[in-house]
Amino acid sequence: MTISNATTPRLLIVDDEPTNLRVLRQVLQDPYKLSFARSGQDALDLVAKEPPDLILLDIMMPEMTGLEVCKRLKADPNYAHIPVIFVTALEDSVDEAQGFEVGAVDYIVKPIVPSTVLARVKTHISLVRADELRATQIDLIQRLGRAAEYKDNETGLHVKRMSHYAKIIAMAYGFDEFTADELMMAAPMHDIGKIGIADNILLKPGKLTPEEFEEMKKHTLIGAEILANSRSRLIKLAHTVAIAHHEKWDGSGYPNGLKGEEIPIEARIVAIADVFDALTSARPYKAAWSVEDAIEFLQSQAGKHIDPALPDILVANLPEILKIKAKFSEETEH
């Protein structure tokens, strides 16, 4: 979703009556950039040429009604995100429910009240900007997650797979879809702290010495520091995952030796998703384990390193998880 200009959003006003276009121009021309169309087809052509940030759309027009225009826009993934406000006369007998069914976000009744038009448009433009900001935030999180992988033996596809696994497990655990989506978006940041680990330790092909392992463990604290004190709900969740995904159910994990349900459930879910993908993926220093061997290992760690409820949830959702594994496989990518 894009705002055509960061300071001046563009509106498309569609009405077959020139008088109505003039009235709306007078109300909206100062705060916004305006485009005008006098028919449904002209509106669709203008949207294809330069997508606006919001559309004010008359319903009762000849040849193609506003309802049909809205329906066509919402059927096109390139334009479905553009909010549509219907502008309709009181005497029009169109059921409001029908307008909302085809995808409109609001109604304005003619004759218009300028303050009402300005308030409704401002509200929906604010929502567009909020969606754009969230999309940008998500994109940055994913890119930062990829940045950490460039310093490691992992790949960007690992981040995609384990993030989707985390969502599947979270939904099965009982998360609602919105919260599970947030976990999927935060999961790529789990190892962001590896940016601060020296290459001779991070890329060492053999076993780390005890001293080197102590340095490696600091990536959880570095990640937490990078993500600390954000006002964003999503970054706060990424902070939780970054600092706690190496904690273990029996208390033997790091950095804080949390035990059992002291470990945030989001971090427990990311941990099993991360381990499952690491085990079943080939790396320069190891061959990929079979899915069966990986599951056997995870089940053996239930109640020790892993939340005892999670291996069974993973197994119960294995068909969906394997679809993700195939979709984002290294072989498919290459």
PEMOWO-V396596 format. One record per helix or strand of 2 or more residues. SS is the DSSP state (@ for helix, = for strand). FROM is the first residue (numbers start at 1). TO is the last residue. Records with the same first field share a line. If there is no record, write none. Layout:
BEGIN
SS: FROM-TO  FROM-TO
END
This chain:
BEGIN
=: 10-14  33-37  54-58  83-89  106-110
@: 18-28  40-49  66-75  96-101  114-150  156-173  177-187  192-196  199-202  210-217  219-227  233-244  260-262  265-279  291-300  310-316  318-327  330-333
END
